[in-house]
Amino acid sequence: MISKKECKRFNSYIDRFTSTRILVVGDIVLDHYIWGKVSRISPEAPVPVVNVTKENLLLGGATNVVQNIHALGGKVSVCGVIGADDAGKQLTHLLHAQKISTDGLIAEPGRPTTIKTRIIAHSQQVVRFDRETKDRIGKETHQQLFEFVKRRIAEGLDGIVLSDYCKGVVTKELVKDIVRLAKKNKVIVSVDPKVSHFSMYSGATILTPNANEAAIGSKIEIQDDRSLLRAGALLLKNLKCAAVLITRGEHGMSLFEHGGKVTHIPTVAREVYDVTGAGDTVISALTLAMAAGASMLDAAKISNYAAGIVVGVVGTATVKPEELKQRIVQSA
């Protein structure tokens, strides 16, 4: 439950989402979903036979963050790498269909567009297979990406989201260049981290690891509140961030702010069907709210409501401002 005063304040930030300008930099992914039904086990091997009923292509990885921000009303642009292939064309088409510019997408020669294919039967994921390369981007591609970031900052940005899926785009050099330029221009940098890259995010405004990522990144096994507090404090200290927001599934979130303040935020999810893409929703709503003037705590609480909506849907999903405001009002 929140107070009516909080409710009014949160909704005023959501109303300001339309005036925020956010750039998402990261690993571009095309999500391929194959839906079907299972009625028997294969005679060839002990695996289910899926009778396909439909399939669809969706924006994934960093572009799922893009469409989350777009759905919430923010003015968003994207910067990343695709392949000069059919998947790259399909992904570009999906962005254009939502009137999102693809000027920041670089087609690197010899690099395929990352595709994640998920087989879903009876609302359950049966298997996933990936087509990708995790090679680091080349120096020329790095320069093209950074030049695009510099142009967007010069044109006016409120926030940058680094969406890292360990596919080779978010490198130490690129993060360092972006953080340095963002600080100089007072632009928020939020990071959806990956454990093998934790040391790269030094100086970012806020990180949003889940509990497992936070445990690995801090080298502290999170078993209880005490170990959670130690892990969060250590990440904050080592990475020199303004805040770390640890998402904890059914246990909600824990916000660690510079200066030692820690706030535990209970979950507001009613039912959990699928956590796919929930982290993207969290960082999208969080960054938008901070860009709209919310404190880190208010922004974290708003993102918690957004996450509570998407985990109730199978597959990646987005949240509309009206849905988010309605959910907040219902909790007041």
Secondary structure, DSSP 8 states (H G I E B T S, - for coil): ---HHHHHHHHHHHHGGGG-EEEEEEEEEEEEEEEEEEEEE-SSSSSEEEEEEEEEEEEEEHHHHHHHHHHTT-EEEEEEEE-SSHHHHHHHHHHHHTT---TTEEE-TT---EEEEEEEETTEEEEEEEE-------HHHHHHHHHHHHHHHHH--SEEEEE--SSSSS-HHHHHHHHHHHHHTT-EEEEE--GGGGGGGTT-SEE--BHHHHHHHHT----SHHHHHHHHHHHHHHHT-SEEEEE-GGG-EEEEETTS-EEEE----S--S--TTHHHHHHHHHHHHHHTT--HHHHHHHHHHHHHHHTTSSSS----HHHHHHHHHHH-
